[in-house]
Amino acid sequence: MSAPRTPLRRRLIAAGAVTATAVLLGACTSNTPAEPEGDSSSAPAAAGGNDEEGEQVVIGFSAPASDHGWMGAITSAATKEAERYDDVELRVSEGTNDVNLQISQVEQFINDGVDAIVLLPYDGAALTEVATRAMEAGITVVNVDREFSSPAAARTTVLGDNYGMGVSAGTYVCEQVGDTPGAVVAEIAGIDSLPLTQDRSQGFADALGECGLDVDNRVAADFTVQGGQQAAANLLQAAPKIDALWNHDDDQGVGVMAAIEEAGRDEFVMVGGAGSANVMREIQSGDSVVKATVVYPSTQAADGVRLARLLVQRKAMSDLVEVEVPRTVQLYAPVVTAENVERYLPSAFES
């Protein structure tokens, strides 16, 4: 039947188009083409010169607490990116998982009159109203990772590809066990109430459907080591046989691996999620059930800082013809295996 395959291809094509924007972002300050002929003084800079020092930009940054490796890497990368520019002052609020406290942090940035806010909300819907107020006050807001519920709440949004993560993981599983009769596939999700988890699971299910598989056993954890260990223990007890397992998050994967070792299970192929350095070393060793992981970039807030600077200084992304920074930048979700792990390991975060 060909009809069920169309939605997956359509979404992949759309994701690929936006991903191209993300590739361009990585070079947005590095190329300096020749000046075009004619007078362009009335328009924003359309190319080149983005690394040159410009007007001072004060950026407020707020993100959830660094209670796992990926989130810690998010804040660290944002800080390091800001330090690259003499014309950027980054004001970092203490990471918090308290929605009300994060709202008050944004309100303080508004009162301080910062030029831009880079915001990775603990809960995108809950932070939408205060982010909208910041935009109405003339402050450029860059939304990172967890989307607001209104497009009016941010000028630009930087996203990982959660649906694409699921597709990448599912495609890899199909390659590994798709020809195994009656293959049993299991899934350890993150926080089920988050749209990002729902998108990952949907992408995974859609990709598995392409090779006639589905998810036979599924549990949800909470992106923590403890939660991952408990969820994995429950899953392994409920499923005496597994051929392939996808764990959404490499931080909770530390606990997942502990549960697997405790249970003495090694009959399946495991795929990680997010792309931590410790999981990549497991892949590199060749002695682990973990054979792959799907990268979810921890550079999103760093990209947000760079974009905020460009937006305030009325610059554009130099590798684009457009004279405005795009509304959405979505990053790619590659699969890391033993064949390409050396390429990704140097930039991976530690769980």
PyMOL commands that set and color helices and strands:
alter all, ss='L'
color gray80, all
select helices_A, chain A and resi 3-25+69-83+99-112+124-136+151-153+162-177+195-210+225-238+250-263+277-285+300-312+341-347
alter helices_A, ss='H'
color red, helices_A
select strands_A, chain A and resi 57-62+88-92+116-119+140-144+156-159+185-189+217-220+244-247+269-274+290-295+328-330+335-336
alter strands_A, ss='S'
color yellow, strands_A
deselect
rebuild
show_as cartoon
